[in-house]
Amino acid sequence: MYFKKTGDALVVLLAGGDKRTRSRDVKRALRLARDLQVNAMTRTPTSPYDVAEHLRTPEDMAAYLEASIEEADGDAAFIAKALGDIARAQGMSRVAADAGLSRESLYKALSGDRKPTLDTVLRVVAALGLKLRAEAVLDSDTA
């Protein structure tokens, strides 16, 4: 695998092999890079992915929070960020009012840069119409 910088884009040239074919692979990568300049790569416009745009139902939101808790591996800020995504999907102003927090405080608490207090988490979870639940950890789950 070889790379070429073209303007502000980094282009990956998939022309690799192994040590035996390195010389031939380098020549092929150079040829690909030359062809790339001649044919002028077309760019596909992209936009940042925002999970909040895809959290439409309470079931989607609960599943997202549950998956985030599983993936967090004890990282409270990660869980707070997931709660922030859900709050943005529902509307931060409404969630803040329902949780008894200012909108600014809610944004800060759920930015993912901080670890909110349990009180804040519980208030936000309730305002989101969700609930947290405990589950026993089986020995096979801890291994």
N, C-alpha and C positions, 0 to 999 in steps of 0.2 A: 504494500500500500504506500503510495506516495502522495504528497500534498503540493499544491501550487496556490500561491496567493494571486488573485486577480482583482485588482481594485480593493474593495473592502470585503471581498468574499474569499473564503478558504475553500478550495476545491479539492476533493478527495479523488485521487486517481487510482482506481482498482486495477493494478497491473502487476501484482506481486506474485512471487513464486517462492523458491527456496534458494539456498546458497549456490546451488549448481547453476541456476538460471538467472542469477543476479544481473550479470552484464546485459543479457537479452531483455530482462525486465526493465532496467534503467532506460535502455533505448526505446522500449515500447512506451514507457511513461513520458519520455521526452516527446515522442511522436504524438501521444494523446494531448499533451500540453500545447503543442504547436497547433494541432487540429482545433483545440478548444479556442485558441485565439482567432483562428481563421473563421470558425463557425459562430463565434460570439454567443456564448451561453445565454439562453433565455432564463429570466428569473421568474420564479413562482412567488407571487406575493403571499406573505404569511402574516398572521396576527397572533398576539399572545393568547394562550389558552387560559380561559377563566372558568374554573369549575363551577362558580356560582351561577353561570348562565345555564348550566345543565342540571341543577338541583331544583326540580320543578314540583315534586310531590313530597309529602311528609315521609313517605317510604324511602324515596331517594335520599333524603336528608339523613334519616336514621341509618340507612345502610352505609352512607358515606362516613358518618361519625363512627359507627362501629368498626369499619375498615381502618379508619385513621387511628383509633385507639389500639387496634391490633398491631398496626405498623409502627406506632410511636415508640415502642420499646422503652416506655417510661419517660419519654420526653414530653413534659407538660407543655412546652411552647409549641410543639408540633400539634398537639390536641387543641390548643387555643387557636392556632391558625385554622384548623378545620372548622371549629366553631365560628370563627370569623367568616369563613367562606359561606357557611350556612346562613349566618346573620345577614351577609350582603345579599344572598339570594332572596331573603324574606324582606329586606329593607332595614338598614341599620337604624334609622330614626325610630321606627316602630319597635324594634327589638330593644333598643336602649330605653325607651319609655316604659315598656313592659317589664324590663329588668330593674328599673329604678336607677338607671345610670345615665350620665350625660353621653351624648353621641361620641364626643371626643374621648372620653374615658373608655368607652366600649371599643373604639378603634385601637387605642393604645393597648388595652388588655388582650385583644384578640389579633394583634399584628403578627404574632409568631416570634417577636423579639423579646417578649416578656413571659413570665410564668405567673398567670393570674392566681389569685387566692381561690381556695375551694368555694368560699362564699360566692365569689363572682361567677365561677363556673356553674354552680348550682342555679343561681339566678338567671343566667343566660340560657342554660339548658331548659329551664321552665318557660322562659319567655319564647323560646323556639318551639315550644309544644312537644319537646322530647323528654325522655327520662333516662337516667343512667341506671344500670343494673349490675349486680355482682354475679359472678359465676365461679363455682368451685374449680380450682386448678387440679387436674388429675396428674398423678405421677408421670405418666407418659407425656403430658404437655410440658413438663419442666425439663425433660431430658433433651 
